[in-house]
Amino acid sequence: MSTLKINGIFPAMATPFNSDGDVWKAKVEYNVSKWNKTDLAGYVVCGSTGESVLLDHNERFQFWEWVAEAAEPEKILIAGTGAESVRETLALTNKAAELGYKAALVVNPHYYKGQLSSARAQQAFYGAVADGAKIPVLLYNLPQNTGIELATDAVAELSHHPNIIGMKDSSGNVGRMIRMLGEVKQGFQMLTGHAGTLAPALSVGAVGAVLAFANAAPYACISIWEAHRTREADAAMDWQRRIHKPATLIAEKYGIGGLKHAMDVMGYFGGMPRLPLLPPTLEAKKEIEAAFADLRG
């Protein structure tokens, strides 16, 4: 299990819904068929960008299955399977394994913040999940949503578990990433989830990224990755500056509704978010369209 390599750029896939509010198979296939033609390393399905907390289990299973059917064989499939309990997380993780997914991205439980913020609690949760998971596990640090930062001590200890292969850090804190990379086991694979710091994160040791922004602008993200891979630091930073405004609009101002509009603008299908999330206003749409105008879809 621990030999799985996850280098490169992965879109944190948005979930397309039809006019009845159901997950839309035809648009799943449409988006994946276009991404298949790029050098994206694979797909992350049912993470936070995929509105996973707003999907029931059957919808997750359908979405996973449809992506697995549409993806080219060389694309690495990663399932977002985090839940509030070990039991539910394992049920989701092992279902994803049955559907052909190669790894599970597991966000930490966070409803009981007062009891789940300690390194001890985090180690207990992830250790139990990794013990029972049939596929490798990636830790997922998303303090913007969870209100909990994964403790460096916990990450360092968990990096030695044979079935925990890496981590997605969406905090955007490159300094903290450097510190964590200095504490974890050699070979532990760090991914950034923050498009606004993609080039800096790669430069300090991240092996790739899982990005909402890559739904709408995969070529820009891949260009930064390729420039890093070929040691063209100036080119990587030039691309980083080009994506700064649109990436910031999506990540910090307009969220999933804004991302979905950007996807529509860039030739993919975004559509409407699921309530209670809201689509962008007319003024916001114009701002998004202007920010993405010079990027290739």
C-alpha positions as CSV (number, residue, x, y, z in Angstrom):
1,M,0.0,0.0,0.0
2,S,2.7,2.5,1.0
3,T,4.3,2.4,-2.5
4,L,1.5,4.5,-4.0
5,K,3.0,7.7,-5.4
6,I,0.8,10.8,-5.7
7,N,2.9,13.4,-7.4
8,G,1.3,16.0,-9.5
9,I,-2.0,18.0,-9.7
10,F,-5.4,16.6,-8.8
11,P,-8.6,18.6,-9.1
12,A,-10.7,18.5,-5.9
13,M,-13.8,17.7,-8.0
14,A,-16.9,19.8,-7.8
15,T,-20.2,17.8,-7.9
16,P,-22.5,18.6,-10.8
17,F,-26.2,18.7,-10.0
18,N,-29.1,18.7,-12.5
19,S,-32.3,20.8,-12.3
20,D,-33.8,18.4,-9.8
21,G,-30.8,18.7,-7.5
22,D,-29.5,15.2,-8.2
23,V,-25.9,14.3,-9.0
24,W,-25.7,14.5,-12.8
25,K,-24.0,11.6,-14.4
26,A,-23.8,13.1,-17.9
27,K,-22.0,16.2,-16.6
28,V,-19.7,14.0,-14.4
29,E,-18.7,12.2,-17.6
30,Y,-18.4,15.5,-19.5
31,N,-16.0,17.0,-17.1
32,V,-13.9,13.9,-16.6
33,S,-13.6,13.3,-20.4
34,K,-12.1,16.8,-20.8
35,W,-9.8,16.5,-17.8
36,N,-8.6,13.1,-19.2
37,K,-7.0,15.0,-22.1
38,T,-4.8,16.9,-19.6
39,D,-1.8,15.9,-17.6
40,L,-3.7,15.9,-14.3
41,A,-2.4,13.1,-12.2
42,G,-5.9,11.9,-11.2
43,Y,-9.1,12.9,-9.4
44,V,-10.1,13.5,-5.8
45,V,-13.9,12.8,-5.5
46,C,-16.1,13.9,-2.6
47,G,-13.8,16.2,-0.8
48,S,-14.9,19.5,0.7
49,T,-15.1,21.2,-2.8
50,G,-17.4,18.3,-3.9
51,E,-19.9,19.4,-1.2
52,S,-19.5,16.0,0.4
53,V,-21.1,17.0,3.6
54,L,-24.3,17.7,1.6
55,L,-24.3,14.3,-0.1
56,D,-25.9,11.2,1.3
57,H,-24.0,7.9,1.1
58,N,-25.7,6.6,-2.0
59,E,-24.9,9.8,-3.8
60,R,-21.3,9.5,-2.9
61,F,-21.2,5.9,-4.1
62,Q,-22.8,6.9,-7.4
63,F,-20.3,9.8,-7.9
64,W,-17.3,7.5,-7.1
65,E,-18.6,4.9,-9.5
66,W,-19.2,7.3,-12.4
67,V,-15.8,8.9,-12.0
68,A,-14.1,5.5,-11.9
69,E,-15.9,4.5,-15.1
70,A,-15.1,7.7,-16.9
71,A,-11.4,8.1,-15.8
72,E,-8.6,7.0,-18.0
73,P,-6.7,4.0,-16.4
74,E,-3.6,5.9,-15.6
75,K,-5.4,8.5,-13.5
76,I,-5.1,8.0,-9.8
77,L,-8.5,8.0,-8.0
78,I,-8.7,9.3,-4.4
79,A,-11.9,9.3,-2.5
80,G,-12.9,11.8,0.2
81,T,-14.1,9.6,3.0
82,G,-13.8,11.5,6.3
83,A,-16.7,11.4,8.7
84,E,-17.3,12.1,12.4
85,S,-16.8,8.5,13.6
86,V,-14.1,5.9,12.9
87,R,-16.9,3.4,12.0
88,E,-18.5,5.6,9.3
89,T,-15.1,6.7,7.9
90,L,-14.1,3.0,7.5
91,A,-17.4,2.1,5.9
92,L,-16.9,4.8,3.3
93,T,-13.2,4.2,2.8
94,N,-13.7,0.4,2.2
95,K,-16.6,1.0,-0.2
96,A,-14.3,3.4,-2.2
97,A,-11.7,0.6,-2.2
98,E,-14.3,-1.8,-3.7
99,L,-14.9,0.8,-6.5
100,G,-11.3,0.9,-7.5
101,Y,-10.1,4.0,-5.5
102,K,-6.4,3.9,-4.7
103,A,-6.3,6.1,-1.6
104,A,-8.7,7.8,0.9
105,L,-8.5,11.5,1.8
106,V,-9.7,11.7,5.4
107,V,-10.6,15.0,7.1
108,N,-10.4,15.0,10.8
109,P,-13.7,14.9,12.9
110,H,-14.5,18.3,14.3
111,Y,-18.0,18.5,15.7
112,Y,-16.8,17.9,19.3
113,K,-14.0,20.4,19.0
114,G,-13.1,20.6,22.6
115,Q,-12.4,16.9,22.7
116,L,-10.9,16.4,19.3
117,S,-8.3,19.2,19.1
118,S,-5.5,17.3,21.0
119,A,-2.7,15.3,19.3
120,R,-3.8,12.3,21.3
121,A,-7.4,12.4,19.9
122,Q,-6.1,12.9,16.3
123,Q,-3.7,10.0,16.6
124,A,-6.4,7.8,17.9
125,F,-8.8,8.6,15.1
126,Y,-6.4,8.3,12.2
127,G,-4.6,5.3,13.7
128,A,-7.9,3.4,14.0
129,V,-8.9,4.4,10.4
130,A,-5.6,3.4,8.9
131,D,-5.6,0.1,10.8
132,G,-8.9,-0.9,9.2
133,A,-8.7,0.8,5.8
134,K,-8.2,-1.4,2.7
135,I,-6.4,1.4,0.9
136,P,-3.8,3.9,1.9
137,V,-4.9,7.0,3.9
138,L,-4.1,10.6,3.4
139,L,-4.5,13.0,6.4
140,Y,-6.5,16.2,5.5
141,N,-5.8,19.5,7.3
142,L,-8.6,22.0,6.6
143,P,-8.7,24.4,9.6
144,Q,-10.7,27.0,7.6
145,N,-13.7,24.6,7.7
146,T,-13.0,22.3,10.7
147,G,-11.8,24.9,13.1
148,I,-9.1,22.5,14.1
149,E,-5.4,22.4,13.0
150,L,-3.9,19.0,12.9
151,A,-1.1,19.0,15.5
152,T,2.4,18.7,14.2
153,D,3.2,16.1,16.8
154,A,0.3,14.0,15.7
155,V,1.2,14.3,12.0
156,A,4.8,13.3,12.8
157,E,3.7,10.3,14.8
158,L,1.1,9.2,12.2
159,S,3.6,9.5,9.4
160,H,5.2,6.2,10.7
161,H,2.0,4.2,10.3
162,P,2.5,1.8,7.3
163,N,-0.9,2.7,5.9
164,I,-0.7,6.5,6.1
165,I,1.2,7.7,3.1
166,G,0.8,11.5,3.2
167,M,-1.3,14.6,3.9
168,K,-3.2,17.3,2.1
169,D,-2.6,20.6,3.9
170,S,-5.1,23.3,2.8
171,S,-4.1,25.9,5.4
172,G,-1.8,27.8,3.0
173,N,0.7,28.2,5.8
174,V,4.0,27.3,4.0
175,G,6.1,28.0,7.1
176,R,4.1,25.4,9.0
177,M,4.5,23.0,6.1
178,I,8.2,23.3,6.3
179,R,8.2,22.5,10.0
180,M,6.0,19.5,9.4
181,L,8.2,18.2,6.6
182,G,11.1,18.4,9.0
183,E,9.3,16.2,11.6
184,V,7.6,13.5,9.5
185,K,9.1,10.2,8.3
186,Q,11.2,10.4,5.1
187,G,9.0,9.6,2.1
188,F,5.8,11.0,3.7
189,Q,4.0,12.7,0.8
190,M,2.8,16.3,1.4
191,L,0.2,17.8,-0.9
192,T,-1.0,21.4,-0.8
193,G,-4.6,22.2,-1.1
194,H,-4.0,26.0,-1.5
195,A,-3.7,27.3,-5.1
196,G,-2.5,30.7,-3.9
197,T,0.7,29.1,-2.5
198,L,1.2,26.3,-5.0
199,A,4.6,27.2,-6.3
200,P,6.0,28.1,-2.8
201,A,4.7,24.8,-1.4
202,L,6.3,22.8,-4.2
203,S,9.5,24.6,-3.7
204,V,9.7,23.6,0.0
205,G,8.9,19.9,-0.5
206,A,5.3,19.3,-1.4
207,V,5.0,16.5,-4.0
208,G,1.8,17.9,-5.6
209,A,-1.5,19.5,-5.0
210,V,-5.3,18.8,-4.7
211,L,-6.9,22.0,-5.8
212,A,-10.5,23.4,-6.2
213,F,-9.0,25.9,-8.7
214,A,-7.9,23.0,-11.0
215,N,-11.5,22.2,-11.8
216,A,-11.7,25.4,-13.8
217,A,-8.0,26.1,-14.8
218,P,-6.1,22.8,-14.8
219,Y,-3.6,23.9,-17.4
220,A,-2.4,26.8,-15.2
221,C,-1.9,24.5,-12.3
222,I,-0.2,21.9,-14.4
223,S,2.1,24.6,-15.8
224,I,3.3,25.5,-12.3
225,W,3.8,21.8,-11.5
226,E,5.8,21.3,-14.8
227,A,7.9,24.4,-14.2
228,H,8.7,23.1,-10.7
229,R,9.5,19.6,-12.0
230,T,11.9,21.0,-14.6
231,R,13.5,23.3,-12.1
232,E,12.3,26.5,-13.8
233,A,11.6,28.5,-10.6
234,D,11.1,31.8,-12.4
235,A,8.5,30.3,-14.7
236,A,6.7,28.7,-11.8
237,M,6.5,32.0,-9.9
238,D,5.3,33.8,-13.1
239,W,2.4,31.4,-13.4
240,Q,1.8,31.8,-9.6
241,R,1.4,35.5,-10.0
242,R,-1.0,35.0,-13.0
243,I,-3.3,32.8,-11.0
244,H,-3.2,34.8,-7.8
245,K,-6.3,36.9,-8.3
246,P,-8.6,34.2,-9.7
247,A,-7.4,31.7,-7.1
248,T,-8.0,34.1,-4.3
249,L,-11.5,35.0,-5.5
250,I,-12.4,31.3,-5.4
251,A,-10.7,30.3,-2.2
252,E,-11.5,33.4,0.0
253,K,-14.3,35.4,-1.5
254,Y,-16.9,33.4,-3.5
255,G,-16.3,29.8,-2.5
256,I,-17.9,26.8,-4.2
257,G,-20.6,28.8,-6.0
258,G,-17.9,31.0,-7.5
259,L,-15.8,28.1,-8.5
260,K,-18.8,26.5,-10.3
261,H,-19.4,29.7,-12.2
262,A,-15.7,29.8,-13.2
263,M,-16.0,26.2,-14.4
264,D,-18.9,27.2,-16.6
265,V,-16.9,30.1,-18.0
266,M,-13.9,27.9,-18.7
267,G,-15.8,25.3,-20.7
268,Y,-16.5,22.7,-18.0
269,F,-19.8,22.2,-16.2
270,G,-20.1,23.7,-12.8
271,G,-23.8,24.5,-12.4
272,M,-25.5,25.3,-9.1
273,P,-24.2,24.5,-5.7
274,R,-26.6,22.6,-3.3
275,L,-28.5,24.7,-0.8
276,P,-27.7,26.1,1.7
277,L,-24.7,27.1,-0.5
278,L,-25.6,30.0,-2.9
279,P,-24.6,30.9,-6.4
280,P,-22.6,34.1,-6.9
281,T,-24.5,37.4,-7.6
282,L,-24.4,39.0,-11.0
283,E,-21.7,41.4,-9.9
284,A,-19.6,38.5,-8.5
285,K,-20.0,36.6,-11.8
286,K,-18.6,39.6,-13.7
287,E,-15.7,39.8,-11.4
288,I,-15.0,36.1,-11.8
289,E,-15.3,36.2,-15.5
290,A,-12.8,39.1,-15.7
291,A,-10.3,37.3,-13.4
292,F,-10.4,34.1,-15.5
293,A,-10.4,35.8,-18.9
294,D,-6.7,35.3,-19.6
295,L,-6.5,31.7,-18.5
296,R,-6.9,28.6,-20.7
297,G,-9.6,26.3,-19.6
